[in-house]
Amino acid sequence: MTKDLDVKVTVRNARLLKAILSKHNSVAKFAREIGKSPSYVSSLVAMRVKPYGANGWTKIAFDIAAYLGEDIEQLWPEHMKDIKLEKSTASFEASLDEVQQIMAQSNPAKALEHLDVVKIAISGLTPRELKVVKMHQIDGDDFEQIAKDIGVSRQRTHQIYLNSLIKMRRRLYLKGFMKKDKENFWQREREFSITDEGRELFLDWQTG
């Protein structure tokens, strides 16, 4: 099902971009002022070319740092100097509610990360499992109410809920978001309370 909006995420070297914009109106204008190709400087900002090669720092990286009056290793620290991205933008579909939640956060990057974790956690649930988790954790319905809504016994509803938590944690574990710390990891899910650890997965999350 198509979502409301197409969201584009752009990755850039924030250290370099901030240094350029603190003294110049744009990356292109800065490049022209120092006699460099605007497209190449933009590629450095977008991390599509490396500032560091087989023979060390490239000449243009040295020149840019010198023009900006910055330490080259501050613009490209150790963990960034050898990074080259194939693409500096990525798109994904999101509902209007999801985008509004992200933009309302004081830290949109954290909200995006949070939304991604939520989607991974619930992606393996069946529609009925997702409905049970939503009704209990988001809407605050008890298992008696949920049982009547989905047409099964209270005991079966509770079992569906617990099995859903197992599946959510297993998916997060397989995707590297959680660590398996004990042999009885999956069995402990029957004592797992989403109110304690798992509620954070659902903060600010709404379903359509």
C-alpha positions in Angstrom: 0.0 0.0 0.0 1.4 3.4 -1.0 2.1 5.8 1.9 1.2 9.5 1.8 4.7 10.9 1.4 8.0 10.2 -0.2 10.8 11.2 2.2 14.3 11.8 1.1 17.3 11.6 3.4 20.5 13.3 2.4 23.9 12.4 3.9 26.6 15.1 4.0 29.8 15.7 5.9 28.4 18.0 8.6 31.8 19.1 9.8 32.9 20.3 6.3 29.5 21.7 5.4 29.3 23.7 8.6 32.8 25.1 8.1 32.0 26.2 4.6 28.7 27.8 5.4 30.1 29.6 8.4 32.1 31.8 6.0 30.4 31.4 2.6 26.8 31.5 1.3 26.9 28.2 -0.4 29.2 25.3 -1.3 29.2 26.3 -5.0 30.2 29.9 -4.2 33.0 28.7 -1.9 34.3 26.4 -4.7 34.3 29.2 -7.2 36.1 31.5 -4.8 38.9 29.1 -4.3 39.1 28.1 -7.9 37.9 24.6 -7.5 35.2 22.6 -9.4 31.9 23.1 -7.6 30.8 19.6 -8.5 33.9 18.1 -7.0 33.7 20.1 -3.8 30.0 19.1 -3.6 31.1 15.5 -4.0 33.5 15.8 -1.1 30.7 17.3 1.0 28.4 14.5 0.0 31.1 12.0 0.7 31.0 10.5 -2.8 34.7 11.0 -3.2 37.4 10.3 -0.6 39.7 13.1 0.8 42.3 10.5 1.6 44.0 8.1 -0.9 46.8 5.7 -1.3 49.3 8.5 -1.0 47.6 10.2 2.0 45.5 13.4 2.0 44.5 14.6 -1.5 45.7 18.1 -2.6 42.1 19.4 -2.8 41.4 18.3 0.8 44.6 20.1 2.0 43.6 23.2 0.0 40.0 23.3 1.3 41.2 22.9 4.9 43.8 25.7 4.4 41.2 28.1 2.8 38.8 27.4 5.7 41.6 27.8 8.3 40.6 24.4 9.7 42.6 21.3 10.8 42.2 18.8 8.1 41.6 16.0 10.6 38.8 18.0 12.2 37.0 18.2 8.8 37.7 14.5 8.1 38.3 12.6 11.4 39.9 9.1 11.3 36.6 7.3 10.9 35.5 9.5 8.0 38.6 10.1 5.9 38.4 6.8 4.0 34.6 6.7 3.4 33.1 6.8 -0.1 29.3 6.6 -0.5 27.9 5.2 -3.7 24.8 7.4 -3.1 24.4 10.4 -0.8 20.6 10.3 -0.8 18.0 7.6 0.0 14.2 7.7 -0.2 11.5 5.9 1.7 7.7 6.1 1.9 6.0 7.2 5.1 2.6 8.2 6.3 1.7 11.8 7.1 1.5 10.9 10.8 4.9 9.3 10.8 6.5 12.4 9.1 4.7 14.8 11.5 6.0 12.7 14.5 9.6 12.9 13.1 9.4 16.6 12.4 7.9 17.4 15.8 10.9 15.8 17.6 13.7 18.0 18.9 16.1 15.4 17.5 14.7 14.2 14.1 17.6 11.9 13.5 16.8 10.0 16.7 13.1 9.9 15.7 14.1 8.4 12.3 16.2 5.8 14.1 13.4 5.0 16.5 10.9 4.7 13.7 13.2 2.3 11.9 13.6 0.1 14.9 9.8 0.0 15.4 9.2 -1.0 11.8 11.8 -3.8 12.1 10.3 -5.0 15.3 6.8 -5.3 14.0 7.6 -6.3 10.4 7.3 -10.0 11.1 3.9 -9.8 12.9 0.7 -11.0 11.3 -2.2 -8.5 11.1 -3.9 -10.1 14.1 -0.7 -10.1 16.2 -0.1 -6.4 15.3 -3.7 -5.6 16.2 -3.4 -7.3 19.6 -0.1 -5.5 20.4 -1.5 -2.1 19.3 -4.7 -2.5 21.2 -2.9 -3.5 24.4 0.1 -1.1 24.3 -1.2 1.9 22.3 -4.9 1.9 23.0 -4.6 0.5 26.6 -7.2 -2.2 26.1 -7.1 -5.2 28.5 -7.1 -8.7 27.2 -10.8 -9.2 27.9 -11.7 -6.3 25.6 -9.2 -7.5 22.9 -10.5 -11.1 23.1 -14.1 -9.8 22.3 -12.8 -7.7 19.4 -10.9 -10.5 17.7 -13.3 -13.3 18.6 -11.1 -15.7 20.6 -10.7 -16.5 24.3 -8.9 -14.2 26.8 -6.3 -16.9 27.3 -5.7 -17.3 23.6 -5.4 -13.5 23.3 -2.8 -13.4 26.0 -0.9 -16.1 24.2 -1.0 -14.2 20.9 0.4 -11.2 22.7 3.3 -13.1 24.3 4.1 -14.8 21.1 4.2 -11.4 19.4 6.7 -10.1 21.9 8.9 -13.2 21.2 8.8 -12.6 17.5 9.6 -8.9 17.9 12.6 -9.5 20.1 13.8 -12.3 17.8 13.6 -10.0 14.8 15.5 -7.2 16.6 18.2 -9.8 17.7 18.6 -11.1 14.1 18.9 -7.5 12.8 21.6 -6.7 15.4 19.6 -4.4 17.6 19.6 -6.8 20.6 22.1 -9.3 22.1 21.4 -12.9 23.2 22.7 -12.8 26.7 21.3 -16.1 28.1 20.5 -19.6 26.9 16.9 -19.1 27.9 16.6 -15.9 26.0 13.5 -16.8 24.1 11.8 -18.5 27.0 12.2 -15.4 29.1 9.9 -13.7 26.7 7.0 -15.2 28.6 8.0 -13.0 31.5 8.9 -10.0 29.3 6.8 -6.9 30.0 6.7 -4.5 27.1 5.9 -1.8 29.7 9.4 -2.0 31.0 11.8 -2.5 28.0 9.5 -2.7 25.0 7.3 0.4 25.5 10.1 2.6 24.1 9.6 0.8 20.8 6.1 2.3 20.6 6.7 5.8 21.8 5.3 8.3 19.3 4.2 5.5 17.0 0.7 5.3 15.5 -0.9 3.0 13.0 -3.1 4.1 10.3 
